[in-house]
């Protein structure tokens, strides 16, 4: 099995090293094509107005000055053009990608791009608990990642589907199991704009989420992480709202 790895935290991220460890438990044919710099929050953007710079930094290891989606395109259509990957793994992201994160995440976008290119793809992210001092933030992902990926491969991938995996921020031995979950929903009132001033008194701004208790619906990715479960969420590319479809068609029937 040939595996292509990417991420959104950048080529030198610790989470990418953890992902390589996971992949090497599955095969010795592992390739890395990852962003030159941190692309967190880049979502599914691709570079249309700027050239892509590809730099080989090691055996089977490349950096791209671009987004995670750019990296997957370069990996599949250029670096591995003569022998496509059998699987794409994106991550392991520093921080969970649950609920609305799936629309912002470059990590998930890497898996989306792989799916669009016809390659089975999985996004992996690691929650971290700021109240705990874990020596290895990626401990639970390293310990459980390969087994979770194996089981997902065994289940198979339907067309235009990907899988979003999130590991709880705890010691590997404290993980309570695996839950197949739905995408949760946060309180968007926690989203805020923080105003600051630079050394000359000019304002600048940070977009951030407030730290508050989130009410997690049962069966969701949010609830799984809360309960120290590995969250496995199947996602699909088709965003069509079937529930609204017939109503809109009736309204425009005479247009």
PyMOL commands that set and color helices and strands:
alter all, ss='L'
color gray80, all
select helices_A, chain A and resi 14-24+68-79+101-104+106-116+139-155+172-174+188-190+221-226+242-251
alter helices_A, ss='H'
color red, helices_A
select strands_A, chain A and resi 2-6+29-35+54-58+61-64+87-94+121-126+161-167+177-180+191-197+203-209+229-236
alter strands_A, ss='S'
color yellow, strands_A
deselect
rebuild
show_as cartoon
